[in-house]
Amino acid sequence: MVFEKKLSSLMDTNKGTENQFLKEGMKETSVVQSGNGAKKYNTSGNDFVDNFAAISYFKEPRSYKEVAKDMELLWSLDPKLCLKLAVYIRLITRKSKVVKDDGSIEELEVQRGQGLKNEGIMRMLWLAINQPKTFKANFAYFVAAGSWKDVFQMLSLDLQYHGWEGRKLDWNFFFLVIAAGFTNPETTHLVRKYMPTIRTNKNCKTVESQADTLIGRWIARKFSPDLEKESAYKAYRKMKSEGKAHQWQQLISQQLYDKINFDHIAGRALAILVGSEFLKNHNLTEKYSKWVQSKPVAKYTGFVFELFTPLGSGYHCQHIEDYKENTINAQFAQLVKTGKEGVNTNSRLLVVRDTSSSMTSKARGCNVSAYDIGKSMALYFSEFLTGPFANSFAEFADKCKLHQWKGNTPVDKYINDRCEAYGGTNFQSVIDLFINLKQRGVAEEDFPTGLLLVSDGELNPAGYGSRNNSTNFQTAIKRLEGAGFSEEYVKNFKLIMWDIPNYYYGSGNAVKFEDFADAPNFFYMSGYDPSAVAFIMGTGTMKRTPKNAEELFMVAMDQDLLNRLQVVVNKPKRKTSKKK
């Protein structure tokens, strides 16, 4: 096994069974409990759905060994689906640009993924080492899904774990693609932007900086084989600095602040710049304020919860400077606009938000609480979904309450939210509300046709007696049946669990399921890019509306970029016998 331990220095699918005995037996032996004692299952019965539903857990960087274990299993079951899922995990939600064989750029419609850098790169590393032909055949799509920076990061990790002499990757192949990207006028600015910086030995104090310097020196000598090494390094630095992606940073280094064009600053960089005191310190606040006020949307491809962190944590949020709030509003609008593209967002789903005590714990791999993430995602879903329940949501802890977001802007709505985290995780209180309103004579056509639940999944037991032998989702359906809802309504009622894992019950907890993946209208979603809610609505090349968790996974994998991926089988080497 490789990538298990860093060097200290460098400079010195599974398909379920149809047999009822096996199926029910697997369920029986998979029964676990939530942190609060509710019945759950430790598997969906489908290894791909299990992995898909666990994506939120992958936000916390995993070792290569952990990632390789998943990849080996999934590849053995279905190589094509394994490849698709690996790319989906890295895929940044946006219009993807693919470099074609002739060097031209093809722009695809919005492709939706989870944008997890570490997990995605680790899965690419596994492919590069264990399935090199497949890796090379799909390289252009890997870059389109993520970034040119990923290319250099893979080389860096190879050095960090194996050293120069022990490298596992095909570095000649990597140079060829770097050189091709460098010479292509459509991509050269990105390649230059992410080319590693060559530092002096005394300034390489971390293994990461040592790796970057070695990569930079290697590229420099490959580009300029006839030059002395110092001259090659100088030429390399000049090539890197000439990239147009660096123009605004260059203006800053030259102290030409008034010449900065904010349109040229990428979304994440803009959020960081605005969140700092840079604009104030250089008298750019007025200029920037006019610019952002003229923009109904502003570029952004990060996670929605990251936008709102400047406002404060939990339910203690407050207003900040107008230009900063306007930036958040414009970038949030961009996320929603991108997510909606090509999707029928008309829906009767009701967003349900877990506000129990456990949600106050820090989310896995994040610096904010699960409560904050749930709040931002609930706001996104309420903006994304049109129909009678737009701008509305339910919260539940000990009891369920209905709310409408209050305010004219996303920032206003976020700050004006008065939900507080407290008590247990009584999901059945949401069903209680349905039953009470049914008994009061509310017409069935006015009810939501499903629930989009944002939660850590650590629910209270569903009830007592026979009810306690069922999961919360199973119990919810039984209770709706018993409350007089029509057979058609109950048959089509959707229950969607969007998992936000945290550390409330320790670091060893794992995703748990309400039923197996073929259970009708039970869905499991995960990750921190909420645009994936589009898959519930029916999207992808077939525009299918999924009927269960297995179909939901297949719809998510049915995207233009993912469908272009191809598996190239590694032919076993022929054994040659020595002649006597």
BELSULBEL-V204255 format. One record per backbone hydrogen bond with DSSP energy under -0.5 kcal/mol. NH is the residue of the N-H (numbers start at 0). CO is the residue of the C=O. E is the energy in kcal/mol with one decimal. If there is no record, write none. Layout:
BEGIN
{{NH CO E} {NH CO E}}
END
This chain:
BEGIN
{{6 159 -3.7} {22 18 -3.0} {23 19 -2.9} {24 20 -2.2} {25 21 -2.7} {26 22 -1.9} {27 23 -2.5} {28 24 -2.1} {29 25 -0.5} {29 26 -1.2} {30 27 -0.8} {31 39 -2.4} {33 37 -2.2} {36 33 -1.8} {37 458 -0.8} {39 31 -2.4} {40 512 -1.9} {41 29 -2.3} {49 45 -2.5} {50 46 -2.0} {51 47 -2.6} {52 48 -2.6} {53 49 -0.6} {53 50 -0.6} {54 51 -1.0} {56 53 -1.4} {57 53 -0.7} {57 54 -1.2} {58 55 -1.2} {59 56 -0.9} {60 58 -0.6} {63 2 -0.8} {64 2 -0.5} {66 62 -2.2} {67 63 -3.3} {68 64 -1.6} {69 65 -1.4} {70 66 -2.5} {71 67 -2.8} {72 68 -1.6} {73 69 -2.6} {74 70 -2.7} {75 71 -1.6} {76 72 -1.2} {77 73 -2.6} {81 77 -2.4} {82 78 -2.4} {83 79 -2.4} {84 80 -2.6} {85 81 -2.0} {86 82 -1.9} {87 83 -2.7} {88 84 -2.2} {89 85 -1.0} {90 86 -2.3} {91 144 -2.3} {93 91 -0.5} {93 110 -1.4} {95 93 -0.7} {95 108 -0.8} {97 95 -0.6} {97 105 -3.0} {99 97 -0.7} {99 103 -3.1} {102 99 -2.3} {105 97 -2.8} {106 104 -0.5} {107 95 -3.3} {107 105 -0.6} {110 93 -2.7} {113 87 -2.0} {114 87 -0.5} {114 90 -2.0} {115 88 -2.9} {116 114 -0.8} {119 115 -1.7} {120 116 -2.7} {121 117 -2.4} {122 118 -1.9} {123 119 -2.0} {124 120 -2.5} {125 121 -1.9} {126 122 -1.9} {127 123 -2.9} {128 124 -2.0} {129 125 -2.9} {130 126 -2.5} {134 130 -2.5} {135 131 -2.6} {136 132 -2.2} {137 133 -1.2} {138 135 -1.0} {140 137 -0.8} {141 137 -1.8} {142 138 -2.1} {143 139 -1.8} {144 140 -2.2} {145 141 -1.7} {149 146 -1.2} {150 146 -0.5} {150 147 -0.8} {151 147 -1.0} {152 148 -2.1} {153 149 -2.2} {154 150 -1.4} {155 151 -2.3} {156 152 -2.4} {157 153 -2.0} {158 154 -1.9} {159 155 -2.7} {160 156 -1.9} {161 157 -1.8} {162 158 -2.2} {165 161 -0.7} {166 163 -0.8} {170 168 -1.3} {173 169 -1.8} {174 170 -2.3} {175 171 -2.0} {176 172 -2.0} {177 173 -2.3} {178 174 -3.1} {179 175 -2.1} {180 176 -2.4} {181 177 -2.3} {182 178 -2.1} {183 179 -1.1} {184 182 -0.6} {186 183 -1.5} {187 183 -2.4} {189 186 -1.0} {190 186 -2.1} {191 187 -2.7} {192 188 -1.6} {193 189 -1.9} {194 190 -1.1} {198 196 -0.7} {202 199 -1.2} {203 200 -1.4} {204 202 -1.2} {209 205 -2.1} {210 206 -2.1} {211 207 -2.5} {212 208 -2.2} {213 209 -2.2} {214 210 -2.5} {215 211 -2.8} {216 212 -2.7} {217 213 -2.3} {218 214 -2.7} {219 215 -2.5} {220 216 -2.3} {221 217 -1.9} {222 218 -2.6} {223 219 -2.1} {226 223 -1.2} {231 227 -2.7} {232 228 -2.5} {233 229 -2.0} {234 230 -2.4} {235 231 -2.1} {236 232 -2.3} {237 233 -2.0} {238 234 -2.4} {239 235 -2.5} {240 236 -2.2} {241 237 -1.1} {242 239 -1.3} {245 242 -1.8} {246 243 -1.8} {249 245 -2.7} {250 246 -2.2} {251 247 -1.6} {252 248 -2.3} {253 249 -1.9} {254 251 -1.5} {255 250 -2.9} {256 254 -0.8} {258 255 -1.5} {259 256 -1.6} {261 259 -0.7} {263 260 -1.8} {264 261 -1.2} {265 263 -0.5} {269 265 -2.7} {270 266 -2.2} {271 267 -2.1} {272 268 -2.7} {273 269 -2.8} {274 270 -1.9} {275 271 -1.0} {275 272 -0.6} {280 276 -2.7} {281 277 -1.4} {282 279 -1.4} {283 278 -3.1} {284 278 -0.7} {287 283 -2.8} {288 284 -2.8} {289 285 -2.0} {290 286 -1.7} {291 287 -3.0} {292 288 -2.0} {293 289 -0.9} {293 290 -0.8} {294 291 -1.3} {295 293 -0.7} {297 329 -1.6} {303 527 -0.6} {305 302 -0.7} {306 302 -0.8} {306 303 -0.8} {307 303 -0.8} {308 304 -0.6} {308 305 -0.6} {309 306 -0.5} {310 307 -1.8} {311 308 -1.5} {315 312 -1.7} {317 310 -2.2} {323 320 -0.6} {324 320 -2.2} {325 321 -3.0} {326 322 -1.2} {327 323 -2.0} {328 324 -2.6} {329 325 -2.3} {330 326 -2.5} {331 327 -2.6} {332 328 -2.2} {333 329 -1.5} {334 330 -2.0} {335 331 -2.3} {336 332 -2.5} {337 333 -2.8} {338 334 -2.4} {339 335 -2.0} {340 336 -0.9} {340 337 -0.7} {342 339 -2.5} {344 342 -1.1} {346 385 -2.4} {349 449 -2.3} {350 348 -0.5} {351 451 -3.0} {352 393 -3.5} {353 453 -2.4} {354 352 -0.5} {354 395 -2.2} {356 422 -2.2} {358 355 -1.3} {359 356 -1.9} {360 357 -1.4} {362 367 -2.4} {363 500 -2.4} {365 362 -1.9} {369 360 -2.5} {370 358 -2.6} {372 368 -1.9} {373 369 -2.8} {374 370 -2.3} {375 371 -2.2} {376 372 -2.5} {377 373 -2.4} {378 374 -1.9} {379 375 -2.0} {380 376 -2.9} {381 377 -2.1} {382 378 -1.4} {382 379 -0.5} {383 379 -2.7} {384 380 -2.7} {385 344 -1.9} {389 386 -1.6} {390 381 -1.5} {391 388 -1.5} {392 402 -2.2} {393 350 -2.6} {394 400 -2.7} {395 352 -1.9} {396 398 -1.7} {400 394 -2.4} {402 392 -3.0} {404 390 -2.1} {406 404 -0.5} {412 408 -2.5} {413 409 -2.4} {414 410 -2.5} {415 411 -2.7} {416 412 -0.8} {421 354 -2.1} {425 396 -3.1} {426 424 -1.5} {428 425 -1.5} {429 426 -1.9} {430 426 -0.8} {431 427 -2.3} {432 428 -1.6} {433 429 -1.5} {434 430 -2.5} {435 431 -2.8} {436 432 -2.3} {437 433 -2.1} {438 434 -2.4} {439 435 -1.3} {440 437 -1.5} {441 436 -2.2} {445 442 -1.8} {446 443 -1.6} {448 347 -1.7} {449 347 -0.7} {450 493 -2.5} {451 349 -2.5} {452 450 -0.8} {452 495 -3.0} {453 351 -2.9} {453 451 -0.5} {454 452 -0.7} {454 497 -2.1} {458 456 -1.9} {459 424 -3.0} {460 35 -0.6} {466 463 -1.4} {467 464 -0.8} {468 465 -1.5} {469 466 -1.6} {474 470 -2.6} {475 471 -2.3} {476 472 -1.8} {477 473 -1.9} {478 474 -2.6} {479 475 -2.1} {480 476 -2.2} {481 477 -2.0} {482 478 -1.0} {483 480 -1.0} {484 479 -1.5} {489 485 -2.3} {490 486 -2.4} {491 487 -1.4} {492 489 -1.1} {493 448 -1.9} {494 520 -2.6} {495 450 -2.6} {496 494 -0.5} {496 522 -2.6} {497 452 -3.5} {497 495 -0.7} {498 496 -0.7} {498 524 -2.4} {499 454 -2.3} {502 361 -1.3} {505 502 -1.9} {512 40 -3.0} {516 43 -3.2} {518 515 -2.0} {520 546 -3.4} {521 518 -1.4} {522 494 -2.4} {524 496 -3.0} {526 498 -0.6} {529 527 -0.7} {531 528 -1.3} {532 529 -2.1} {533 530 -2.1} {534 531 -1.8} {535 532 -1.2} {536 532 -0.9} {537 533 -0.8} {538 543 -0.6} {540 557 -1.3} {542 539 -0.9} {543 538 -0.7} {545 534 -0.6} {545 543 -0.7} {548 516 -0.7} {548 521 -0.7} {549 516 -1.8} {551 547 -2.2} {552 548 -2.0} {553 549 -1.8} {554 550 -2.4} {555 551 -2.3} {556 552 -1.6} {557 553 -0.6} {557 554 -0.9} {558 556 -1.4} {562 558 -2.9} {563 559 -0.9} {563 560 -0.8} {564 561 -1.1} {567 565 -0.5} {568 566 -0.6} {570 568 -0.7} {575 573 -0.6}}
END
